[in-house]
Amino acid sequence: MPPDAAHTPLTDFLHRHQRIFVLTGAGCSTESGIPAYRDPSGEWARKQPVTWQAFSGDPHMRKRYWARSMVGWRSFGVAIPNGAHRALAVLERSGKLSGLVTQNVDRLHQDAGHRDVIDLHGRLDTVICLGCGMRLMRSRHQQTLESANPQWLAHAAAVAPDGDADLESGQFDLFAVPDCHRCGGMLKPDVVFFGESVPRERVDASMRRLQTSDAMLVVGSSLMVYSGFRYARTAAELGLPIAAINMGRTRADDLLRFKVERPCASALSDALAALAIADPSLNPGAEPSRTSPA
């Protein structure tokens, strides 16, 4: 560590460990304008999002979801990475990370240049047909939604955490939900809804990265959802030191070596500056990252 580096728990942690497993959550993207589900105490800050059972089994709920999603996508779809995403991408290119697993569905890590990302809960920028398995880009589906529902284009509402909007209307039953143009099947965003299980292959791939790590860093997650908490619990069982950057309580507080209660972007950016970790991609002679795409 450079002699003038700020000796904080986070800088020491990043300096000492060379194979850090990173898990990110909603707090990593709040500075990109995407709100979090939970408040600093870890409780719901808004209504719980739609469940898989409601989306698949209730036509009214499906109309409501896609109407809100069509309005929300206009903001969610143009969100850009913030300093936290960029700092984590620099750490990857510097060879510090064993992998990054995100609970977010906003693809902002990839937009920041991060290569080895496991999207634990999927990504909202793709849509999948439950009948034939066809996938299409959300931008294309957005055009179809808007063409089928021009009367909804005038609606405006604040973006919600899962890419829809805080929109309420008594007219949701009038919203037209397009089916798959190939087979007529039901379309859904290619994400894991509440009430669904994370695909086994993503869990296994994430665990393989964790098992080759020498530490775990949680960035912007309360870990209240088991799909994220399981990695902290496994890291503790493996004897790995765990640190967190999160504004408020986490489910794993009793497992942490320390927690930094600051916005993720400034905490990470300050740590990289203190450690004099520069982006190797800016150096024409830099070695390629030792990580590989998921």
C-alpha positions in Angstrom: 0.0 0.0 0.0 1.4 3.4 -0.8 2.8 5.1 2.3 0.4 8.1 2.0 -2.7 5.9 1.5 -5.6 6.5 3.8 -5.5 3.5 6.3 -9.2 2.7 6.4 -10.7 -0.7 6.9 -11.8 -0.7 3.2 -8.4 0.3 1.8 -6.7 -2.3 4.0 -9.2 -5.0 2.9 -8.7 -4.2 -0.8 -5.0 -4.1 -0.4 -4.7 -7.4 1.5 -6.9 -9.6 -0.7 -6.2 -10.6 -4.3 -9.3 -12.8 -5.1 -12.3 -10.9 -3.9 -15.8 -12.2 -4.5 -18.2 -9.2 -4.9 -21.9 -9.4 -4.5 -23.9 -6.2 -5.4 -27.4 -5.1 -4.7 -29.8 -2.2 -5.3 -27.6 0.3 -3.3 -25.0 0.0 -6.0 -27.4 1.5 -8.5 -29.3 4.2 -6.5 -26.8 6.8 -7.7 -27.8 6.0 -11.2 -31.4 7.0 -10.4 -32.8 3.5 -9.8 -34.4 3.4 -6.3 -33.9 0.6 -3.8 -36.6 -1.6 -2.4 -35.6 -1.3 1.2 -34.9 1.4 3.7 -31.8 1.6 5.9 -33.4 -0.7 8.5 -33.8 -3.4 5.9 -37.6 -3.1 5.8 -39.6 -2.6 2.6 -39.6 1.0 1.6 -42.5 0.4 -0.9 -44.9 -2.3 -1.7 -43.4 -5.7 -2.3 -43.0 -6.3 -6.1 -45.3 -8.5 -8.1 -44.8 -12.2 -7.6 -44.4 -14.8 -10.2 -47.7 -16.4 -9.2 -49.6 -13.2 -9.6 -47.9 -12.3 -13.0 -48.5 -15.8 -14.5 -51.9 -16.5 -13.0 -53.8 -13.2 -13.1 -54.4 -11.4 -16.4 -55.2 -8.2 -14.7 -51.9 -8.2 -12.8 -50.1 -9.0 -16.0 -51.7 -6.0 -17.7 -50.8 -3.8 -14.7 -47.2 -5.0 -14.7 -46.6 -4.3 -18.4 -48.4 -1.0 -18.3 -46.2 0.2 -15.5 -43.2 -1.4 -17.1 -43.8 0.4 -20.4 -43.9 3.8 -18.6 -40.9 3.0 -16.4 -38.7 1.7 -19.1 -38.3 5.1 -20.6 -36.2 6.1 -17.5 -34.8 2.7 -16.5 -33.7 1.8 -20.0 -31.4 4.9 -20.2 -29.8 4.8 -16.8 -26.0 4.9 -16.9 -23.4 3.4 -14.6 -22.2 5.5 -11.6 -18.9 5.6 -9.8 -19.5 2.3 -8.0 -19.9 0.3 -11.2 -16.9 2.0 -12.7 -14.7 1.4 -9.7 -15.7 -2.3 -9.6 -14.8 -2.6 -13.3 -11.4 -1.1 -12.6 -10.8 -3.6 -9.7 -11.7 -6.4 -12.1 -9.2 -5.1 -14.8 -6.6 -4.8 -12.1 -6.9 -8.5 -11.3 -8.3 -8.1 -7.8 -11.6 -9.9 -8.3 -12.5 -13.6 -8.5 -15.9 -12.6 -9.9 -18.9 -10.4 -9.5 -22.5 -11.6 -8.8 -25.2 -9.0 -8.9 -28.8 -9.1 -7.6 -29.6 -6.2 -9.9 -31.3 -6.5 -13.2 -30.2 -3.2 -14.8 -27.1 -4.4 -16.8 -25.1 -1.4 -15.5 -22.1 -3.4 -14.5 -21.7 -4.5 -18.1 -22.3 -1.0 -19.4 -19.4 0.1 -17.1 -17.1 -2.4 -18.8 -17.2 -5.2 -16.3 -16.6 -8.5 -18.1 -17.2 -11.3 -15.6 -20.7 -10.7 -14.3 -23.3 -13.2 -13.1 -26.8 -11.7 -13.3 -28.2 -13.7 -10.5 -31.8 -12.5 -11.0 -31.6 -12.1 -14.8 -31.7 -8.8 -16.8 -34.6 -6.6 -17.7 -33.1 -5.7 -21.1 -34.3 -9.0 -22.5 -37.8 -10.6 -22.7 -38.5 -14.4 -22.9 -41.4 -16.4 -24.3 -42.6 -19.0 -21.8 -44.0 -21.0 -24.7 -41.2 -21.4 -27.2 -38.3 -20.0 -25.3 -37.6 -17.2 -27.8 -35.7 -14.2 -26.4 -35.9 -10.7 -27.8 -34.5 -7.3 -26.8 -36.6 -5.3 -24.4 -36.1 -2.2 -26.7 -37.9 -4.1 -29.4 -40.7 -5.2 -27.1 -41.0 -1.6 -25.9 -41.8 -0.5 -29.4 -44.5 -3.2 -29.6 -46.0 -2.2 -26.3 -46.1 1.5 -27.3 -47.6 0.7 -30.7 -50.3 -1.4 -29.1 -51.0 1.2 -26.4 -50.6 4.7 -27.8 -53.0 6.1 -25.3 -50.6 5.3 -22.5 -47.7 7.3 -23.9 -48.8 10.5 -22.1 -48.5 8.8 -18.7 -45.5 9.7 -16.6 -44.5 8.3 -13.2 -41.4 7.9 -11.0 -39.3 4.8 -11.9 -39.5 1.9 -9.5 -36.7 -0.5 -8.4 -37.6 -3.3 -10.8 -37.9 -1.0 -13.9 -41.6 -0.4 -13.8 -43.2 2.9 -12.6 -45.2 4.0 -9.6 -48.3 4.3 -11.7 -51.8 3.5 -10.6 -54.8 3.5 -12.8 -58.3 2.2 -13.0 -57.8 1.5 -16.7 -55.2 -1.3 -16.5 -57.8 -3.8 -18.0 -57.7 -1.7 -21.2 -54.0 -2.2 -21.6 -53.1 -4.6 -24.5 -50.4 -7.1 -23.7 -48.8 -8.5 -26.8 -48.1 -12.2 -27.0 -45.1 -14.0 -28.6 -45.2 -13.3 -32.4 -43.8 -16.7 -33.0 -46.0 -19.1 -31.0 -48.6 -16.9 -29.2 -47.1 -17.7 -25.8 -46.9 -15.5 -22.7 -44.0 -13.1 -22.6 -42.2 -12.1 -19.4 -39.1 -10.1 -18.6 -36.1 -12.4 -18.4 -35.8 -11.9 -14.7 -36.4 -14.0 -11.6 -39.7 -12.8 -10.0 -40.4 -13.0 -6.3 -41.7 -16.5 -5.8 -39.4 -18.0 -8.5 -36.1 -19.8 -7.9 -32.8 -18.6 -9.2 -31.6 -21.0 -11.9 -29.4 -23.7 -10.5 -26.6 -23.1 -13.0 -26.2 -19.4 -11.8 -26.1 -20.5 -8.2 -23.4 -23.1 -9.0 -21.3 -20.7 -11.1 -21.5 -18.2 -8.3 -20.5 -20.7 -5.7 -17.5 -21.8 -7.8 -16.2 -18.3 -7.9 -16.7 -17.9 -4.1 -14.8 -21.1 -3.4 -11.8 -19.8 -5.3 -11.8 -16.5 -3.4 -9.9 -15.2 -0.4 -12.5 -12.6 0.7 -16.0 -11.4 0.0 -17.2 -7.8 -0.4 -20.9 -6.9 -0.3 -21.7 -3.7 -2.2 -25.1 -2.1 -1.7 -27.1 -5.0 -0.5 -29.1 -5.6 2.7 -28.9 -9.4 2.0 -32.5 -9.7 3.2 -33.3 -12.0 0.3 -31.9 -15.5 0.8 -30.6 -15.7 -2.8 -28.0 -13.1 -1.8 -27.6 -14.0 1.9 -26.6 -17.6 1.0 -23.2 -16.4 -0.3 -22.4 -14.5 2.9 -23.3 -17.6 4.9 -21.2 -19.8 2.7 -18.3 -17.4 2.8 -18.4 -17.5 6.7 -18.5 -21.3 6.6 -15.4 -21.2 4.4 -13.6 -18.9 6.9 -13.4 -16.0 4.4 -13.4 -12.4 5.7 -16.6 -10.5 4.7 -16.9 -6.8 4.4 -19.8 -4.6 3.3 -20.5 -1.2 1.9 -24.2 -0.5 2.7 -26.3 2.3 4.0 -28.0 0.5 6.9 -28.6 -2.9 8.4 -27.8 -6.1 6.6 -28.9 -9.7 7.3 -25.3 -10.7 7.7 -24.2 -7.9 10.1 -23.0 -10.6 12.6 -20.8 -12.2 10.0 -19.0 -9.0 8.8 -15.5 -8.0 9.7 -16.6 -4.4 9.2 -19.2 -2.3 7.3 -18.8 1.0 5.6 -22.0 3.1 5.8 -21.4 5.4 2.9 -22.7 5.7 -0.6 -21.1 2.9 -2.7 -19.7 5.2 -5.4 -17.8 7.5 -3.1 -16.6 4.7 -0.8 -15.1 2.7 -3.6 -13.8 5.6 -5.6 -12.0 7.0 -2.5 -10.5 3.6 -1.7 -9.1 3.2 -5.3 -7.7 6.7 -5.2 -6.0 6.0 -1.8 -4.5 2.8 -3.1 -3.4 4.4 -6.3 -5.3 1.7 -8.3 -5.6 3.1 -11.8 -7.5 1.7 -14.7 -5.0 -0.6 -16.6 -7.1 -0.4 -19.7 -5.8 3.2 -20.1 -2.2 1.8 -20.3 -1.5 0.5 -23.9 1.0 -2.0 -22.4 -1.2 -3.3 -19.7 -1.7 -7.0 -19.2 -5.2 -8.3 -19.9 -7.4 -9.1 -17.0 -7.0 -12.6 -15.6 -10.8 -12.9 -15.2 -12.8 -14.5 -17.9 -16.4 -13.9 -19.1 -19.1 -15.9 -17.3 
